[in-house]
Amino acid sequence: MFVLISKYLLRNKSERKSNVEALIGKEAIVDKDIDNSILKKGYIKVGPDYFTAVSERDEKIKEGTIVIIKKIEGNTAIVSIKK
C-alpha cells in the first residue's frame, strides 16, 4: 500500500501547488485598511490566517472590503478589489 501512495504522490508532485501559489486568486477580506500612498501595509484575512497586504493599483482599500489575491511578494500579498 505504501508503494501505491508513494507513486501517486511522486507522480502528481508537479501538479500540486505550494502554500503561496494556492493563495493566488483566492478571496480575502481586508482586516486593516490598505493605503499604499503612505507606505502603510494593511492586513487581509484568508480563512483563519492573516497576511500583510498592499494594493495592486495603489488605491486605498477600506476594512471589510473583499479583495482578490493577485500575487505574493515575499510575505506580502498584492491584492485588488473584487469587482
Phi and psi restraints in degrees (range 20) as a CNS / XPLOR table:
assign (resid 1 and name C) (resid 2 and name N)
       (resid 2 and name CA) (resid 2 and name C) 1.0 -58.0 20.0 2
assign (resid 2 and name N) (resid 2 and name CA)
       (resid 2 and name C) (resid 3 and name N) 1.0 -39.8 20.0 2
assign (resid 2 and name C) (resid 3 and name N)
       (resid 3 and name CA) (resid 3 and name C) 1.0 -62.6 20.0 2
assign (resid 3 and name N) (resid 3 and name CA)
       (resid 3 and name C) (resid 4 and name N) 1.0 -42.6 20.0 2
assign (resid 3 and name C) (resid 4 and name N)
       (resid 4 and name CA) (resid 4 and name C) 1.0 -64.3 20.0 2
assign (resid 4 and name N) (resid 4 and name CA)
       (resid 4 and name C) (resid 5 and name N) 1.0 -43.2 20.0 2
assign (resid 4 and name C) (resid 5 and name N)
       (resid 5 and name CA) (resid 5 and name C) 1.0 -65.4 20.0 2
assign (resid 5 and name N) (resid 5 and name CA)
       (resid 5 and name C) (resid 6 and name N) 1.0 -43.7 20.0 2
assign (resid 5 and name C) (resid 6 and name N)
       (resid 6 and name CA) (resid 6 and name C) 1.0 -59.9 20.0 2
assign (resid 6 and name N) (resid 6 and name CA)
       (resid 6 and name C) (resid 7 and name N) 1.0 -44.7 20.0 2
assign (resid 6 and name C) (resid 7 and name N)
       (resid 7 and name CA) (resid 7 and name C) 1.0 -62.1 20.0 2
assign (resid 7 and name N) (resid 7 and name CA)
       (resid 7 and name C) (resid 8 and name N) 1.0 -40.7 20.0 2
assign (resid 7 and name C) (resid 8 and name N)
       (resid 8 and name CA) (resid 8 and name C) 1.0 -63.7 20.0 2
assign (resid 8 and name N) (resid 8 and name CA)
       (resid 8 and name C) (resid 9 and name N) 1.0 -45.8 20.0 2
assign (resid 8 and name C) (resid 9 and name N)
       (resid 9 and name CA) (resid 9 and name C) 1.0 -65.5 20.0 2
assign (resid 9 and name N) (resid 9 and name CA)
       (resid 9 and name C) (resid 10 and name N) 1.0 -42.6 20.0 2
assign (resid 9 and name C) (resid 10 and name N)
       (resid 10 and name CA) (resid 10 and name C) 1.0 -68.9 20.0 2
assign (resid 10 and name N) (resid 10 and name CA)
       (resid 10 and name C) (resid 11 and name N) 1.0 -37.3 20.0 2
assign (resid 10 and name C) (resid 11 and name N)
       (resid 11 and name CA) (resid 11 and name C) 1.0 -66.3 20.0 2
assign (resid 11 and name N) (resid 11 and name CA)
       (resid 11 and name C) (resid 12 and name N) 1.0 -37.1 20.0 2
assign (resid 11 and name C) (resid 12 and name N)
       (resid 12 and name CA) (resid 12 and name C) 1.0 -98.0 20.0 2
assign (resid 12 and name N) (resid 12 and name CA)
       (resid 12 and name C) (resid 13 and name N) 1.0 10.8 20.0 2
assign (resid 12 and name C) (resid 13 and name N)
       (resid 13 and name CA) (resid 13 and name C) 1.0 -57.8 20.0 2
assign (resid 13 and name N) (resid 13 and name CA)
       (resid 13 and name C) (resid 14 and name N) 1.0 -43.0 20.0 2
assign (resid 13 and name C) (resid 14 and name N)
       (resid 14 and name CA) (resid 14 and name C) 1.0 -72.0 20.0 2
assign (resid 14 and name N) (resid 14 and name CA)
       (resid 14 and name C) (resid 15 and name N) 1.0 -19.7 20.0 2
assign (resid 14 and name C) (resid 15 and name N)
       (resid 15 and name CA) (resid 15 and name C) 1.0 -86.6 20.0 2
assign (resid 15 and name N) (resid 15 and name CA)
       (resid 15 and name C) (resid 16 and name N) 1.0 -18.5 20.0 2
assign (resid 15 and name C) (resid 16 and name N)
       (resid 16 and name CA) (resid 16 and name C) 1.0 -80.6 20.0 2
assign (resid 16 and name N) (resid 16 and name CA)
       (resid 16 and name C) (resid 17 and name N) 1.0 142.9 20.0 2
assign (resid 16 and name C) (resid 17 and name N)
       (resid 17 and name CA) (resid 17 and name C) 1.0 -94.5 20.0 2
assign (resid 17 and name N) (resid 17 and name CA)
       (resid 17 and name C) (resid 18 and name N) 1.0 148.5 20.0 2
assign (resid 17 and name C) (resid 18 and name N)
       (resid 18 and name CA) (resid 18 and name C) 1.0 -73.2 20.0 2
assign (resid 18 and name N) (resid 18 and name CA)
       (resid 18 and name C) (resid 19 and name N) 1.0 169.3 20.0 2
assign (resid 18 and name C) (resid 19 and name N)
       (resid 19 and name CA) (resid 19 and name C) 1.0 -57.7 20.0 2
assign (resid 19 and name N) (resid 19 and name CA)
       (resid 19 and name C) (resid 20 and name N) 1.0 -41.7 20.0 2
assign (resid 19 and name C) (resid 20 and name N)
       (resid 20 and name CA) (resid 20 and name C) 1.0 -67.3 20.0 2
assign (resid 20 and name N) (resid 20 and name CA)
       (resid 20 and name C) (resid 21 and name N) 1.0 -47.1 20.0 2
assign (resid 20 and name C) (resid 21 and name N)
       (resid 21 and name CA) (resid 21 and name C) 1.0 -60.4 20.0 2
assign (resid 21 and name N) (resid 21 and name CA)
       (resid 21 and name C) (resid 22 and name N) 1.0 -33.3 20.0 2
assign (resid 21 and name C) (resid 22 and name N)
       (resid 22 and name CA) (resid 22 and name C) 1.0 -68.0 20.0 2
assign (resid 22 and name N) (resid 22 and name CA)
       (resid 22 and name C) (resid 23 and name N) 1.0 -21.8 20.0 2
assign (resid 22 and name C) (resid 23 and name N)
       (resid 23 and name CA) (resid 23 and name C) 1.0 -77.4 20.0 2
assign (resid 23 and name N) (resid 23 and name CA)
       (resid 23 and name C) (resid 24 and name N) 1.0 -27.9 20.0 2
assign (resid 23 and name C) (resid 24 and name N)
       (resid 24 and name CA) (resid 24 and name C) 1.0 -63.9 20.0 2
assign (resid 24 and name N) (resid 24 and name CA)
       (resid 24 and name C) (resid 25 and name N) 1.0 128.2 20.0 2
assign (resid 24 and name C) (resid 25 and name N)
       (resid 25 and name CA) (resid 25 and name C) 1.0 92.8 20.0 2
assign (resid 25 and name N) (resid 25 and name CA)
       (resid 25 and name C) (resid 26 and name N) 1.0 -10.3 20.0 2
assign (resid 25 and name C) (resid 26 and name N)
       (resid 26 and name CA) (resid 26 and name C) 1.0 -77.3 20.0 2
assign (resid 26 and name N) (resid 26 and name CA)
       (resid 26 and name C) (resid 27 and name N) 1.0 151.9 20.0 2
assign (resid 26 and name C) (resid 27 and name N)
       (resid 27 and name CA) (resid 27 and name C) 1.0 -82.7 20.0 2
assign (resid 27 and name N) (resid 27 and name CA)
       (resid 27 and name C) (resid 28 and name N) 1.0 147.6 20.0 2
assign (resid 27 and name C) (resid 28 and name N)
       (resid 28 and name CA) (resid 28 and name C) 1.0 -143.2 20.0 2
assign (resid 28 and name N) (resid 28 and name CA)
       (resid 28 and name C) (resid 29 and name N) 1.0 164.2 20.0 2
assign (resid 28 and name C) (resid 29 and name N)
       (resid 29 and name CA) (resid 29 and name C) 1.0 -115.9 20.0 2
assign (resid 29 and name N) (resid 29 and name CA)
       (resid 29 and name C) (resid 30 and name N) 1.0 136.3 20.0 2
assign (resid 29 and name C) (resid 30 and name N)
       (resid 30 and name CA) (resid 30 and name C) 1.0 -73.0 20.0 2
assign (resid 30 and name N) (resid 30 and name CA)
       (resid 30 and name C) (resid 31 and name N) 1.0 123.5 20.0 2
assign (resid 30 and name C) (resid 31 and name N)
       (resid 31 and name CA) (resid 31 and name C) 1.0 -97.8 20.0 2
assign (resid 31 and name N) (resid 31 and name CA)
       (resid 31 and name C) (resid 32 and name N) 1.0 -25.8 20.0 2
assign (resid 31 and name C) (resid 32 and name N)
       (resid 32 and name CA) (resid 32 and name C) 1.0 -141.6 20.0 2
assign (resid 32 and name N) (resid 32 and name CA)
       (resid 32 and name C) (resid 33 and name N) 1.0 132.2 20.0 2
assign (resid 32 and name C) (resid 33 and name N)
       (resid 33 and name CA) (resid 33 and name C) 1.0 -43.9 20.0 2
assign (resid 33 and name N) (resid 33 and name CA)
       (resid 33 and name C) (resid 34 and name N) 1.0 142.4 20.0 2
assign (resid 33 and name C) (resid 34 and name N)
       (resid 34 and name CA) (resid 34 and name C) 1.0 -108.2 20.0 2
assign (resid 34 and name N) (resid 34 and name CA)
       (resid 34 and name C) (resid 35 and name N) 1.0 127.0 20.0 2
assign (resid 34 and name C) (resid 35 and name N)
       (resid 35 and name CA) (resid 35 and name C) 1.0 -145.3 20.0 2
assign (resid 35 and name N) (resid 35 and name CA)
       (resid 35 and name C) (resid 36 and name N) 1.0 94.0 20.0 2
assign (resid 35 and name C) (resid 36 and name N)
       (resid 36 and name CA) (resid 36 and name C) 1.0 -65.4 20.0 2
assign (resid 36 and name N) (resid 36 and name CA)
       (resid 36 and name C) (resid 37 and name N) 1.0 -25.6 20.0 2
assign (resid 36 and name C) (resid 37 and name N)
       (resid 37 and name CA) (resid 37 and name C) 1.0 -63.1 20.0 2
assign (resid 37 and name N) (resid 37 and name CA)
       (resid 37 and name C) (resid 38 and name N) 1.0 -25.5 20.0 2
assign (resid 37 and name C) (resid 38 and name N)
       (resid 38 and name CA) (resid 38 and name C) 1.0 -116.2 20.0 2
assign (resid 38 and name N) (resid 38 and name CA)
       (resid 38 and name C) (resid 39 and name N) 1.0 25.2 20.0 2
assign (resid 38 and name C) (resid 39 and name N)
       (resid 39 and name CA) (resid 39 and name C) 1.0 53.3 20.0 2
assign (resid 39 and name N) (resid 39 and name CA)
       (resid 39 and name C) (resid 40 and name N) 1.0 36.8 20.0 2
assign (resid 39 and name C) (resid 40 and name N)
       (resid 40 and name CA) (resid 40 and name C) 1.0 -102.2 20.0 2
assign (resid 40 and name N) (resid 40 and name CA)
       (resid 40 and name C) (resid 41 and name N) 1.0 106.7 20.0 2
assign (resid 40 and name C) (resid 41 and name N)
       (resid 41 and name CA) (resid 41 and name C) 1.0 -74.0 20.0 2
assign (resid 41 and name N) (resid 41 and name CA)
       (resid 41 and name C) (resid 42 and name N) 1.0 141.5 20.0 2
assign (resid 41 and name C) (resid 42 and name N)
       (resid 42 and name CA) (resid 42 and name C) 1.0 -101.3 20.0 2
assign (resid 42 and name N) (resid 42 and name CA)
       (resid 42 and name C) (resid 43 and name N) 1.0 -170.0 20.0 2
assign (resid 42 and name C) (resid 43 and name N)
       (resid 43 and name CA) (resid 43 and name C) 1.0 -130.2 20.0 2
assign (resid 43 and name N) (resid 43 and name CA)
       (resid 43 and name C) (resid 44 and name N) 1.0 143.2 20.0 2
assign (resid 43 and name C) (resid 44 and name N)
       (resid 44 and name CA) (resid 44 and name C) 1.0 -121.5 20.0 2
assign (resid 44 and name N) (resid 44 and name CA)
       (resid 44 and name C) (resid 45 and name N) 1.0 157.7 20.0 2
assign (resid 44 and name C) (resid 45 and name N)
       (resid 45 and name CA) (resid 45 and name C) 1.0 -119.3 20.0 2
assign (resid 45 and name N) (resid 45 and name CA)
       (resid 45 and name C) (resid 46 and name N) 1.0 125.8 20.0 2
assign (resid 45 and name C) (resid 46 and name N)
       (resid 46 and name CA) (resid 46 and name C) 1.0 -121.2 20.0 2
assign (resid 46 and name N) (resid 46 and name CA)
       (resid 46 and name C) (resid 47 and name N) 1.0 108.0 20.0 2
assign (resid 46 and name C) (resid 47 and name N)
       (resid 47 and name CA) (resid 47 and name C) 1.0 60.3 20.0 2
assign (resid 47 and name N) (resid 47 and name CA)
       (resid 47 and name C) (resid 48 and name N) 1.0 -129.1 20.0 2
assign (resid 47 and name C) (resid 48 and name N)
       (resid 48 and name CA) (resid 48 and name C) 1.0 -88.3 20.0 2
assign (resid 48 and name N) (resid 48 and name CA)
       (resid 48 and name C) (resid 49 and name N) 1.0 -1.4 20.0 2
assign (resid 48 and name C) (resid 49 and name N)
       (resid 49 and name CA) (resid 49 and name C) 1.0 -102.5 20.0 2
assign (resid 49 and name N) (resid 49 and name CA)
       (resid 49 and name C) (resid 50 and name N) 1.0 148.6 20.0 2
assign (resid 49 and name C) (resid 50 and name N)
       (resid 50 and name CA) (resid 50 and name C) 1.0 -115.1 20.0 2
assign (resid 50 and name N) (resid 50 and name CA)
       (resid 50 and name C) (resid 51 and name N) 1.0 142.7 20.0 2
assign (resid 50 and name C) (resid 51 and name N)
       (resid 51 and name CA) (resid 51 and name C) 1.0 -137.5 20.0 2
assign (resid 51 and name N) (resid 51 and name CA)
       (resid 51 and name C) (resid 52 and name N) 1.0 149.3 20.0 2
assign (resid 51 and name C) (resid 52 and name N)
       (resid 52 and name CA) (resid 52 and name C) 1.0 -71.8 20.0 2
assign (resid 52 and name N) (resid 52 and name CA)
       (resid 52 and name C) (resid 53 and name N) 1.0 152.5 20.0 2
assign (resid 52 and name C) (resid 53 and name N)
       (resid 53 and name CA) (resid 53 and name C) 1.0 -150.1 20.0 2
assign (resid 53 and name N) (resid 53 and name CA)
       (resid 53 and name C) (resid 54 and name N) 1.0 149.9 20.0 2
assign (resid 53 and name C) (resid 54 and name N)
       (resid 54 and name CA) (resid 54 and name C) 1.0 -130.1 20.0 2
assign (resid 54 and name N) (resid 54 and name CA)
       (resid 54 and name C) (resid 55 and name N) 1.0 160.4 20.0 2
assign (resid 54 and name C) (resid 55 and name N)
       (resid 55 and name CA) (resid 55 and name C) 1.0 -82.6 20.0 2
assign (resid 55 and name N) (resid 55 and name CA)
       (resid 55 and name C) (resid 56 and name N) 1.0 137.1 20.0 2
assign (resid 55 and name C) (resid 56 and name N)
       (resid 56 and name CA) (resid 56 and name C) 1.0 -66.2 20.0 2
assign (resid 56 and name N) (resid 56 and name CA)
       (resid 56 and name C) (resid 57 and name N) 1.0 -33.6 20.0 2
assign (resid 56 and name C) (resid 57 and name N)
       (resid 57 and name CA) (resid 57 and name C) 1.0 -109.4 20.0 2
assign (resid 57 and name N) (resid 57 and name CA)
       (resid 57 and name C) (resid 58 and name N) 1.0 21.7 20.0 2
assign (resid 57 and name C) (resid 58 and name N)
       (resid 58 and name CA) (resid 58 and name C) 1.0 54.6 20.0 2
assign (resid 58 and name N) (resid 58 and name CA)
       (resid 58 and name C) (resid 59 and name N) 1.0 33.8 20.0 2
assign (resid 58 and name C) (resid 59 and name N)
       (resid 59 and name CA) (resid 59 and name C) 1.0 -102.0 20.0 2
assign (resid 59 and name N) (resid 59 and name CA)
       (resid 59 and name C) (resid 60 and name N) 1.0 153.7 20.0 2
assign (resid 59 and name C) (resid 60 and name N)
       (resid 60 and name CA) (resid 60 and name C) 1.0 -78.1 20.0 2
assign (resid 60 and name N) (resid 60 and name CA)
       (resid 60 and name C) (resid 61 and name N) 1.0 134.6 20.0 2
assign (resid 60 and name C) (resid 61 and name N)
       (resid 61 and name CA) (resid 61 and name C) 1.0 -126.0 20.0 2
assign (resid 61 and name N) (resid 61 and name CA)
       (resid 61 and name C) (resid 62 and name N) 1.0 122.1 20.0 2
assign (resid 61 and name C) (resid 62 and name N)
       (resid 62 and name CA) (resid 62 and name C) 1.0 -81.5 20.0 2
assign (resid 62 and name N) (resid 62 and name CA)
       (resid 62 and name C) (resid 63 and name N) 1.0 153.2 20.0 2
assign (resid 62 and name C) (resid 63 and name N)
       (resid 63 and name CA) (resid 63 and name C) 1.0 -53.5 20.0 2
assign (resid 63 and name N) (resid 63 and name CA)
       (resid 63 and name C) (resid 64 and name N) 1.0 138.5 20.0 2
assign (resid 63 and name C) (resid 64 and name N)
       (resid 64 and name CA) (resid 64 and name C) 1.0 94.0 20.0 2
assign (resid 64 and name N) (resid 64 and name CA)
       (resid 64 and name C) (resid 65 and name N) 1.0 -11.0 20.0 2
assign (resid 64 and name C) (resid 65 and name N)
       (resid 65 and name CA) (resid 65 and name C) 1.0 -75.8 20.0 2
assign (resid 65 and name N) (resid 65 and name CA)
       (resid 65 and name C) (resid 66 and name N) 1.0 140.9 20.0 2
assign (resid 65 and name C) (resid 66 and name N)
       (resid 66 and name CA) (resid 66 and name C) 1.0 -88.0 20.0 2
assign (resid 66 and name N) (resid 66 and name CA)
       (resid 66 and name C) (resid 67 and name N) 1.0 130.6 20.0 2
assign (resid 66 and name C) (resid 67 and name N)
       (resid 67 and name CA) (resid 67 and name C) 1.0 -126.2 20.0 2
assign (resid 67 and name N) (resid 67 and name CA)
       (resid 67 and name C) (resid 68 and name N) 1.0 164.7 20.0 2
assign (resid 67 and name C) (resid 68 and name N)
       (resid 68 and name CA) (resid 68 and name C) 1.0 -113.3 20.0 2
assign (resid 68 and name N) (resid 68 and name CA)
       (resid 68 and name C) (resid 69 and name N) 1.0 133.7 20.0 2
assign (resid 68 and name C) (resid 69 and name N)
       (resid 69 and name CA) (resid 69 and name C) 1.0 -79.4 20.0 2
assign (resid 69 and name N) (resid 69 and name CA)
       (resid 69 and name C) (resid 70 and name N) 1.0 118.3 20.0 2
assign (resid 69 and name C) (resid 70 and name N)
       (resid 70 and name CA) (resid 70 and name C) 1.0 -91.3 20.0 2
assign (resid 70 and name N) (resid 70 and name CA)
       (resid 70 and name C) (resid 71 and name N) 1.0 -39.8 20.0 2
assign (resid 70 and name C) (resid 71 and name N)
       (resid 71 and name CA) (resid 71 and name C) 1.0 -163.3 20.0 2
assign (resid 71 and name N) (resid 71 and name CA)
       (resid 71 and name C) (resid 72 and name N) 1.0 170.9 20.0 2
assign (resid 71 and name C) (resid 72 and name N)
       (resid 72 and name CA) (resid 72 and name C) 1.0 -123.4 20.0 2
assign (resid 72 and name N) (resid 72 and name CA)
       (resid 72 and name C) (resid 73 and name N) 1.0 129.8 20.0 2
assign (resid 72 and name C) (resid 73 and name N)
       (resid 73 and name CA) (resid 73 and name C) 1.0 -123.7 20.0 2
assign (resid 73 and name N) (resid 73 and name CA)
       (resid 73 and name C) (resid 74 and name N) 1.0 111.9 20.0 2
assign (resid 73 and name C) (resid 74 and name N)
       (resid 74 and name CA) (resid 74 and name C) 1.0 65.5 20.0 2
assign (resid 74 and name N) (resid 74 and name CA)
       (resid 74 and name C) (resid 75 and name N) 1.0 -119.6 20.0 2
assign (resid 74 and name C) (resid 75 and name N)
       (resid 75 and name CA) (resid 75 and name C) 1.0 -112.2 20.0 2
assign (resid 75 and name N) (resid 75 and name CA)
       (resid 75 and name C) (resid 76 and name N) 1.0 22.0 20.0 2
assign (resid 75 and name C) (resid 76 and name N)
       (resid 76 and name CA) (resid 76 and name C) 1.0 -117.6 20.0 2
assign (resid 76 and name N) (resid 76 and name CA)
       (resid 76 and name C) (resid 77 and name N) 1.0 133.7 20.0 2
assign (resid 76 and name C) (resid 77 and name N)
       (resid 77 and name CA) (resid 77 and name C) 1.0 -87.5 20.0 2
assign (resid 77 and name N) (resid 77 and name CA)
       (resid 77 and name C) (resid 78 and name N) 1.0 137.3 20.0 2
assign (resid 77 and name C) (resid 78 and name N)
       (resid 78 and name CA) (resid 78 and name C) 1.0 -100.2 20.0 2
assign (resid 78 and name N) (resid 78 and name CA)
       (resid 78 and name C) (resid 79 and name N) 1.0 121.9 20.0 2
assign (resid 78 and name C) (resid 79 and name N)
       (resid 79 and name CA) (resid 79 and name C) 1.0 -127.4 20.0 2
assign (resid 79 and name N) (resid 79 and name CA)
       (resid 79 and name C) (resid 80 and name N) 1.0 161.3 20.0 2
assign (resid 79 and name C) (resid 80 and name N)
       (resid 80 and name CA) (resid 80 and name C) 1.0 -136.6 20.0 2
assign (resid 80 and name N) (resid 80 and name CA)
       (resid 80 and name C) (resid 81 and name N) 1.0 156.0 20.0 2
assign (resid 80 and name C) (resid 81 and name N)
       (resid 81 and name CA) (resid 81 and name C) 1.0 -67.8 20.0 2
assign (resid 81 and name N) (resid 81 and name CA)
       (resid 81 and name C) (resid 82 and name N) 1.0 136.6 20.0 2
assign (resid 81 and name C) (resid 82 and name N)
       (resid 82 and name CA) (resid 82 and name C) 1.0 -70.4 20.0 2
assign (resid 82 and name N) (resid 82 and name CA)
       (resid 82 and name C) (resid 83 and name N) 1.0 130.2 20.0 2
